[in-house]
């Protein structure tokens, strides 16, 4: 079982879209995949058609109860989020072992999945730390724009701190570029800059801008179901295959 935290402290990088469609891509390869929405915005949860969730990961964190796993398809499950998570950061402050709550909760599903993907909030708070403590590796989506890695040093520093104090085996499994527009001359320059920063950590697959990705989430389904011939489906299928080969 491989646990991957998909993380970026910036919003708008395609983090949730990527978690959803990477998960669906792995499921299409018959890999048992669990998605965990640990973002209070609940975009991953709603992007898979779940609304008005009664029991979410917040309840598990608060009451130390089993994760409320819901089935999406034969190989794809999700632990939904809710707006209640907004209060979790404050509530966790006084908890003993607050950094390891998610890790403890995941022990109950050990061996049931091939991949667990954690969609982190666009912030470096206690929920994100929990994801990093529970994870084996980190994937970072970066938007194809000049300020893509503004503040990335801070994120890398947090990962290093978690490795030092809580999870010595945590690695950066890879970085991938999202919202690529091949017609922009600047795209190649941005890609070169990111490659210089992350060297061999940069995945070969990039995700092109594609309206089908947005439309699929509005419908509450993944891009493979919504538009299987689209660029978005092609790119995420390739990225899932690359993850299978490298992580």
C-alpha positions in Angstrom: 0.0 0.0 0.0 1.4 3.4 -1.0 0.1 6.6 0.7 0.5 9.7 -1.4 -0.2 13.3 -0.1 -1.0 15.6 -3.0 -0.1 19.1 -1.7 0.5 22.7 -2.6 0.1 25.6 -0.3 -1.2 27.7 -3.1 -4.8 27.5 -4.4 -5.7 27.1 -8.1 -2.9 24.6 -8.9 -5.3 21.8 -9.9 -4.5 19.8 -6.8 -8.1 18.5 -6.2 -8.7 17.9 -9.9 -5.5 15.9 -10.0 -6.3 13.9 -6.9 -9.7 13.0 -8.3 -8.5 12.0 -11.8 -5.2 10.3 -10.7 -7.3 8.2 -8.4 -9.8 7.4 -11.2 -6.8 6.7 -13.5 -5.3 4.2 -11.0 -8.8 2.6 -10.5 -9.0 2.1 -14.3 -5.8 0.1 -14.0 -7.6 -2.1 -11.4 -5.6 -0.6 -8.5 -7.7 -0.5 -5.3 -7.6 3.2 -4.6 -8.9 5.3 -1.6 -9.2 9.1 -1.9 -9.1 11.1 1.4 -10.5 14.6 1.3 -8.8 16.5 4.2 -9.6 19.9 2.7 -12.5 21.8 4.5 -13.5 23.2 1.1 -14.7 19.6 0.2 -14.1 20.1 -3.5 -12.9 16.5 -4.0 -16.0 15.2 -2.2 -18.4 17.3 -4.3 -16.4 16.6 -7.4 -17.3 13.0 -7.1 -21.0 13.8 -6.6 -21.2 13.6 -2.8 -23.2 16.5 -1.3 -24.8 17.0 2.1 -22.4 14.5 3.7 -23.7 13.5 7.1 -20.5 11.8 8.4 -17.1 13.0 7.2 -13.4 12.6 8.1 -14.0 15.4 10.6 -16.1 13.0 12.7 -13.2 10.4 12.6 -10.7 13.0 13.7 -12.9 14.4 16.4 -14.2 11.2 17.9 -11.4 8.8 16.9 -13.9 6.6 15.0 -13.5 4.5 11.8 -13.1 6.4 8.6 -16.5 6.8 6.8 -15.5 5.2 3.5 -17.9 5.5 0.6 -17.7 3.5 -2.6 -17.5 5.4 -5.9 -16.8 2.4 -8.2 -15.4 -1.1 -8.0 -11.9 0.1 -7.4 -12.4 3.6 -6.1 -13.5 4.7 -2.6 -13.5 8.0 -0.9 -13.4 9.4 2.7 -15.5 12.6 2.3 -14.8 16.0 3.9 -17.2 18.6 5.2 -17.1 22.3 6.2 -16.9 21.1 9.8 -13.1 20.6 9.2 -12.7 24.3 9.4 -12.8 24.0 13.2 -10.4 21.0 13.3 -7.2 23.1 13.3 -8.3 24.8 16.5 -9.6 21.6 18.1 -6.4 19.7 17.3 -4.2 22.2 19.2 -5.0 20.7 22.6 -5.0 17.0 21.5 -2.2 14.7 22.5 -0.5 13.1 19.4 -2.4 15.6 17.2 0.1 15.2 14.4 -0.4 11.4 14.1 -4.3 11.2 14.2 -4.7 10.4 10.5 -1.9 7.9 10.5 -3.6 6.0 13.3 -6.9 6.1 11.5 -5.3 4.7 8.4 -4.0 1.6 10.2 -7.5 0.2 10.1 -7.4 0.0 6.3 -3.8 -1.3 6.0 -3.7 -3.9 3.2 -7.1 -3.1 1.7 -5.8 -0.6 -0.9 -3.0 -0.4 -3.4 -3.0 3.4 -3.3 -4.3 6.0 -0.9 -4.3 9.6 -2.2 -4.8 12.5 0.3 -6.1 15.8 -1.0 -4.6 18.4 1.3 -5.9 21.9 2.0 -4.1 24.8 0.4 -2.4 25.7 3.7 0.4 24.4 5.8 -1.6 23.8 9.0 -2.2 20.8 11.3 -4.4 18.9 8.8 -1.6 19.1 6.2 0.9 18.0 8.8 -1.3 15.0 9.6 -1.3 14.1 5.9 2.5 14.3 5.7 3.0 12.2 8.8 0.6 9.5 7.4 2.1 9.6 3.8 4.9 7.6 2.3 5.5 10.2 -0.4 4.4 13.6 -1.6 3.3 14.8 -5.0 3.3 18.5 -5.8 1.2 20.0 -8.6 2.6 23.3 -10.0 0.7 25.6 -12.2 2.4 26.6 -15.5 2.9 30.3 -14.6 5.9 32.4 -13.5 5.2 32.3 -9.8 4.5 28.6 -9.7 7.2 27.9 -7.1 6.8 31.1 -5.1 7.0 29.9 -1.5 7.9 26.4 -2.5 11.0 26.6 -0.3 8.6 26.9 2.7 6.7 23.8 1.6 9.9 21.8 1.1 11.0 23.0 4.6 7.8 21.7 6.2 8.3 18.3 4.5 11.8 18.2 5.8 10.7 19.1 9.3 8.0 16.3 9.2 10.7 13.9 8.0 13.0 14.9 10.9 10.4 14.7 13.7 7.6 12.4 12.7 8.2 10.4 9.4 11.8 9.7 8.5 10.7 7.7 5.4 8.7 10.6 3.8 9.9 11.4 0.3 9.0 13.9 -2.5 7.8 11.4 -5.1 7.4 13.8 -7.9 6.3 17.2 -9.2 4.0 17.7 -12.2 2.9 20.8 -14.1 -0.8 21.6 -14.5 -2.8 24.0 -16.7 -0.3 23.8 -19.6 -1.1 25.8 -22.7 1.2 24.5 -25.4 0.6 27.6 -27.6 2.2 29.9 -25.0 5.9 30.5 -25.7 6.4 31.1 -21.9 5.3 27.5 -21.1 8.7 26.0 -22.2 10.6 28.6 -20.1 8.5 27.8 -17.0 9.0 24.1 -17.5 12.7 24.6 -17.8 12.8 26.7 -14.6 10.8 24.1 -12.6 13.1 21.3 -13.9 16.2 23.2 -12.7 14.6 23.5 -9.3 13.4 19.9 -8.9 15.7 18.1 -11.4 14.7 14.5 -11.7 11.6 14.9 -9.5 9.7 16.5 -12.4 7.3 14.0 -14.0 7.4 13.7 -17.8 3.6 14.1 -18.0 2.0 17.6 -17.8 -1.7 18.4 -17.6 -3.0 20.6 -20.4 -5.8 23.2 -19.9 -9.0 21.3 -20.8 -12.5 22.5 -20.2 -13.6 18.8 -19.8 -11.8 18.7 -16.5 -14.0 21.4 -15.0 -17.2 20.2 -16.6 -16.6 16.7 -15.3 -16.3 17.9 -11.7 -19.5 20.0 -12.0 -21.2 16.8 -13.1 -19.8 14.9 -10.1 -17.8 12.4 -12.2 -14.2 11.9 -13.3 -12.9 13.0 -16.7 -12.7 9.4 -18.0 -16.4 9.0 -17.6 -17.3 12.4 -18.8 -15.0 12.8 -21.8 -12.8 9.7 -22.4 -11.3 11.1 -25.6 -10.4 14.5 -24.2 -6.9 15.9 -23.5 -7.7 15.8 -19.8 -8.4 12.1 -19.9 -5.3 11.4 -22.0 -3.0 13.4 -19.7 -4.3 11.9 -16.4 -4.2 8.4 -17.8 -0.5 9.0 -18.7 0.2 10.5 -15.3 -1.4 7.6 -13.6 0.7 5.2 -15.6 3.8 7.2 -14.8 3.0 7.0 -11.0 2.6 3.3 -11.3 6.0 3.1 -12.9 7.8 5.5 -10.4 6.0 5.4 -7.1 
